[in-house]
Amino acid sequence: MKHIQRVADLPGTPPRSGEPVEAALPALDGRRSRWTEHRRARREELVGAAVEAVRRTGPDFAVDDVARSAGVSKTVIYRYFTDKDELVDAVLERISTAVLLPRLLGEIVRDHVDDRSALRAVITAFVALIEDEPELYRFAYAHTGRSGRADLVAGTEHQIADALAARMATRLAEAGRPTDAASTWAYGVVGMVQLAAHWWSRARTVPAAELVEQLTALADGGLSTLLPPRH
């Protein structure tokens, strides 16, 4: 019967003895992976446009601002993001991974001549971020503790504190001392600097350089009595 396909003709069935082996049909996986990569790249472009929109309009940007920045319609934006919240999440992640973490973690892992210089460098990097990217900073901290959404700002602060705690713990362990307090001290320093700098970003009571020195003196004054001397 013409309408009944032989079992040997079904895809994936090994050829019968004596039959030539045909080349495999082109897999759809190649096209699917190319489409996935195209979609990922397009999303990244739109996130970049959203970051630029934030720089121009501040934390209360609208999807229309992003569309203008990208040179597309709002309809295109919503092909790649289900709603504005998803777009905001993507912008926050970009700020965290491309702006906050590289600046701050870079200073934490860099070698400095002494502890005070190391603290000054990290605090300077954070204050410089507020000065260099005021709208991105305002946007990031305007979205802390969003109900039902990932708090990427808090996650970034945790990564910074954990990196600082790891360095402190190493110092303590090398001196043969318990390391339990390292996380408490690290989170205390990061919280102190973040809250004071956030207040300063609005009050501007002193120049940025003076703020850095004041916070450095406070942090170093405490840690210098707690951490063992550097070798």
N, C-alpha and C positions, 0 to 999 in steps of 0.2 A: 504494500500500500504506500502511495506516494507521500501521504501525510504523516507517516510514522517514521521518525528519525532513528537510525540505527544507534545502538548504545555506543558503538565505536566512533560515531560522528559527534558525540557530545563533547563539549569543551573539557579538556583535562583528562580525557580517556587515552591511555597509552595506545599507540598504533599497533595494529595486528601484525603478526610476523610477515615480513616481505613487503609491507607498505612503506613508502618513503616518509621520512620524518620532516614535517613542515616547520618553518620558522614560527615562533610564537607571535601571536597577534600583538600589536603595540598596546602596552598597558595604559590604562587610564590614569595610573598613579602619577605619571610624568606631567600630564596636563593638570591634574589636581594639585600637585606640589607647586607648579608654576603659578596657578591661580592663588594658592595660599600665600606664596611669597609676594605676589602682586598686591594682594589685599593687605598683607602686613606692612609692605612698603608704603602703600597709600595711606594707611592709618597713621604711620609715623609722620608722613608729610602733613597730614591734617593736625596732628598733635603739635607739630612745629608751628603751624599757622595759629593754633590756639594760644601757644606760648607768646607769640608775637602780639596777638590780640590783647592778652593780659598786660603785656608791657605798655601797650598804648592806652588801654581803657581802664586798667585797674582790676581789682578782684571781682567786680560785678559785671564781668563781660557777658555778652549775649551770644547765642549761636550765630546770629546775624553778623556779629563782629568777626567771628571765626570764618564764616563764609566769605566775607569781603577780603579778609586777610589771605585766604587760600585761592580767591578768584573763582569760587564755585557757588552753587546754590545751596540753600539749607537742605534740600532734598538729598544732595550728595553727601552731606555730613551725616545724615541719618541712615544712609546705607551702610556706614561703617561703625556707627555708635547708636545703641538702642535709644538713648536719651541723653540729656545734658549731664546727668550725674555720671554716666559712664565716661563722658568726655572730660569732666572735671577730674575724675580718678586718674585718667591717662595723663592729664597735665600735671597733676600732683606727683605722679610717679616720675615723669620727665624731670621736674624740678629737683626731686630727691636724688635721682641717679646721675643727672648731668650737671647739676649746679651745687647742691648742698654737700653730698657725700664726697665728691672729688676734692673740693676745697678743704673740708675739715679732716677727713681721714688722711689726706695727703700730708697735712701738717702733723698729725698724731704719729704717723709711722716714720716721719723724717727725723734724722739725728740732729740734735741741737746741743749747744755747748753746755747748757745746764738746764735744770728744771724750770727756772723762772723764764728763760728764753723760750722753752718749749710751750709753756702755758701762754705766754704773750703771743706766740705765733698762731696758736689755735684760736685764741680770743680775737686777735686781729683779723683772722680769716672770716670769722662769723660777723664781726662788726662791719667789715668791708663788704660782705654780702648784702647787708642792709643798705649800705651806701650805694653800691653798684647796681643792685637789682631791687629797688624799693617796691615796685609793683608786684614782682614775683614773690617777694617776702610777704607782703600784705596778703596776697592771694593764698599762699600756703597756710599762713596762720589764721586766716579767716575761715578755713575749712577744717580746723582741728576738731576732733570729737564729733564728726558728722554722724548722726543717728543712722544706724544700720549699714554704714559704709566703713571700709578699711581706713584707719587713721594713719595715713602715710607719713605725716609729720611726726607723730609719736614714734612710729617705726624707725624713722631716720634718727631721731634723738636717741633711741635705744641702741642703734648701731654705733653711734658716736660714743656713748657712755660705755658700751661693752668693749670697744676698742681701747678706750682709756683705761678701763678696769683691767684688761689683759696686761697692759704694760705695767701697771702698778703691781699686779699680782706677781709678775715676773721679778720685779725688784724685791718684793718681800720674800719670795721663795729663794732667790739667790742669797739673801741675807739669813736664811734659815728661820724666817718668821712666818706666822700664820697668814694666810691670804684672804681670810673671810671678809675682812673689812674693805677690800679693794673695790668691790662693786658699790658699796655704800658711799665711799668717798667719790668715786667716779660719777655716779648719778647725782650726788650732791653738787659737785662742781658744775656739771652740765646744766642742771636745773637752775643753779644760781646765775650762771652766765646767761642762759636763755631768758629767764624772767627779767633780769636787770636790763638786758639789751632790748627786750621787747618794750619795756616801760620807756627806756631811753629813746626808742625809735619814734615815740610820740612826743615825749617831753623835751628832748634835745636840750637838757640843762647844761651840758658841757660839750666841748668838741669831742669828736670820735677818738682822737688819740689819747685824750685825758681819760675818757671812759675805759679804754683798753688798759691804761696803767692802773686805774683804780681797781678794776676787776682782777688784773694780774696780781696786784699786791694782796688782795683778799684771798685769792685761791692759793697763791704761793705761801702766804703767811700761815695757812692751816696745814697744807701738805708738807711743808718743809719740816714741821715738827713731827710728822707721822711717818713719812717714808724714810727708809734707810738711805745713807749717802750713796751717791752714784760712784761706781768704780771708774 
